[in-house]
Amino acid sequence: MKRSDLAVEHQPANIRQRLSRVNNRTSVSDAVLGAIDGCVTTFAIVSGAVGAGLPGSVALTLGIANLLADGFSMAVSNFEAVKAEQDFHAKVRQTEQSHIDLVPDGEREEIRQIFARKGFSGATLEQIVETITDNPQLWIETMLREEHGLAENTGSPIRSALTTFSSFLLAGMFPLLPFLWVLSQQQQFLASALFAGSVFFGIGMAKSLVINKPILRAGISTLVTGGSAAGLAYLTGYLLREVFALT
């Protein structure tokens, strides 16, 4: 980013607006995780079925079944994980509140030592301690962040689950689309591979915009990761077909 752009971004009004925005990194990570897992899951099913010599209709049926079941399972797991994190935050918050009520001097000393370790001392340190401890909400939030290392925003369990599920379904359906077309199985699998590769590369490019990494490198990295999983599934299906003479 150019220095002039940074200067505009760091004007007081823009800083205030940026800091007031809700942190959306959780939603981004949920979407990326769901999309990658959805595409890997369905294309791995397709690759395994084709490698085993199964008909395209079987690959489609298994792919749809796994797309819905795995997507729902992943969404529920994400919901429970975020909910558990929220419950833990609430428990620690309650504990800190009780400590402030029962031993306020001890909790005030914790604040003093926390900021003393950051290099503050003398009247400046005492002013920081007084400012924080005069505001009960700020006091608790400071203890959560500084003593326990807990972020203020844990995200919404329902939003995390819905984001994961929708991105899982959206990305996961692309490798299955060619099996709805009247093509040879070889053509269906080739089209599925092209769709899956495009999705992997697209996810990587989208992710690069968030993590501020080169678009091409991020796209190729995600493509290699997804392609490796699919290749392993194809090889497994092929070996099982040869060992057990499935066809």
N, C-alpha and C positions, 0 to 999 in steps of 0.2 A: 504494500500500500504506500502511496506517495505521502511525503511529509505534509503537503498541503491538505490532503484528505484527512490525515491524522489530526491535523490542527483543527479542522472543522469538527471532527468527531469528538474532540476533547474540549469544545466550548462548554461553558457551564450549563446551558440549557440542554444541550445534547447529552451531556453526562447525566444530568438529572433524569432525562427521559429513559436513557439506557438502563440506569440502575433501578428504575421503577418497574421495568418490564419483568414479567414472570419468567423464571428460568425454564426454558423448554428443552434442555439437553436430555431430560429423561424421556420425553416423547420421541425425540430424534433417535436415541439409542434403541427404544422399543420398536420403532418402525424399521430401522436398519436390521436389527436382530430378527424380527419377524419375517422380513422380506427375504433375507439370505436363507434362513432356515426353511421357509416355504418353498423356495425355488430348488434348494438342494434336496429337500425331501421328495418332491414329486419327480424331479429329473433322475434322482437316484432310483426311485421305483421304476420309472420308465427304462432306465439303463439296465437295471437288474433283470427286468422282464424280457427285454429284447435280447440281452446277453444269454438268457436261459432258453431263448427260442420260443417264447410264449406269444400267442397272437396279440395283435394290437388292441383288440377289445379287452383282453385281460389286463394289459398295461394301463389302459384308460380306467377300467373299473378299480384296480388297485390304487391308481393315482388319486382318483376322486375320493375314495374311502379314506386314504391316508391324509389327503389334504384337509378334509373336514375334521377327522379324529385328532390328528396331530396339531392342527391349528387350534382347536378347542382346548386340547390338553396344555398347549404352550400358553394360551391366554389365561387359563385357570392358574397355572403355575406362577405366571407373572403377577396375577392379581394377589395370590397368597404371599408372594415375596414382598411386594410393596406394602401390603396390609400388615405383614409382620414387622416391617421396618417402621411403619407408622405407630404400631402398638409399642414397639421398643422406645421410640421417641417419646410417646406419651408417658411411659413408665419412668423414664429418666427425668422428664420434665416434672412429674409429680414428686419424685425423690428430691430433686433440687429445690422445689417449692417448700417441701417439708423441712429441709435443712435450713433454708433461709428463715423460716418461721421459728425453728427451735434454737438454732445457733447462728444468728445473724452476724455476730462478730467473727466467728470462724469462717463463714462464707465471704465476709468482707476481706478477710486476710488472704483468702484464696485469690480473689480478684487482684489484690495488691501484689502478690507474688507473681501472678501470671504476667502482669504488665511490667513488673520489675525485671523479669527475665527477658522482656522485649527491649530493655534498655532505658526505660523511664525511671526517673528518680526524683526525690525532693518534692517541691510544691506541685510540679507537673503531674507526678505520679499520684499524689493525694487528690488532685483535682479530677483525674480520670476515675479514681476509685469512687469519689463522691458523686460524680455525674452518673456513673453506671448504677451504683447501689441506690440512688434516689429514684430510679425507674425500675419497678419490680419486673416488668416484662423484658426490658433490656438486660437486666441482671440475669434472669434465667436464660435468655437467648445467648448471652455471653458465656455462661457456664457450659451450656450445651455445646457450643462451638469450640471453646478454648480448652475445656477440661476433658470433654468426651469425644471431640472431633466429629460432631454430628452436624450435617448440613441442615439449614433451616427449611428447605423445600424438599420433601420426600416424594412429591407427585401424588396423583390420584390413582388408587388401585383400579377403579373402573376404567378410567381413561387409558391407563397402561395396558389393561387387558384388551380393550377394544382396538387400540392402536396396533398391538401385536397381532391380534386375530385378523383384522382387515388387511394389514400389510402381508401377512402370511398367505391369505387367500389370493390376494391380487397378484403377488409375484409367483405363487405356486401354480396358478392356473395356466400360465403361458406354456410351459413344457407339455401340457396335456392337449392344447388346442389342435396340433396337427393330427392327433388320433381321432378327431372328429371329421376329418377330411377323407375323401375317397382317393387314397394314394397307396402305393406299395409300402410295406413295413419299413423298408430301407429309406424311402423318401420321408415317411413319417418321422422316423428316428433322426434323420439328418435335419429336418425342419425343427424338431424339438430341441436338438442340440444347439441350433442357431438361435432359437428363441431364448433358451436358458443362458447361453453365452451373452446375449444382448442384455438380459436382465441382470446378470452378475456384473457386467461391465457398467451398466447404468447405475446400479446400487453403489458401486465403488466411486463413480463420478459424483453422485449425490452426496456420498459420505465425505468426499474430499472438500466440498464446500463448507462443511461444518467443522472438520478438523484442520482445515487450512493446509492441505497437502496437495502436491501436484495431481491434477485430474487424471492424467494418463497413467501415472504410477499406481494411484489408488484403484483405478478401474481394472488394470491388469492384475493387481494383487488379489482383488476379490474374484476375478475371473479364474485365476489359477486355483484359488481355494475351492470354489464351487466345482470346477472341472475335475479336480483331484478326487473329490467325494463321489462324483458321478462315475469317474473312471474306475474307482474301487468297486462300486456297485455293479458295473458292467462286467468287470473281471470276475467278481464273485458269482454272478449269474452264469457266466460262461463256464467257469470251472465246475459248478454244480451240475450243469447240463452234461458236461463230459464225464464227470465221475459217476453220476446216477443215471446216465443215458435218458434224460428227460424227453428227448425228441429222437 
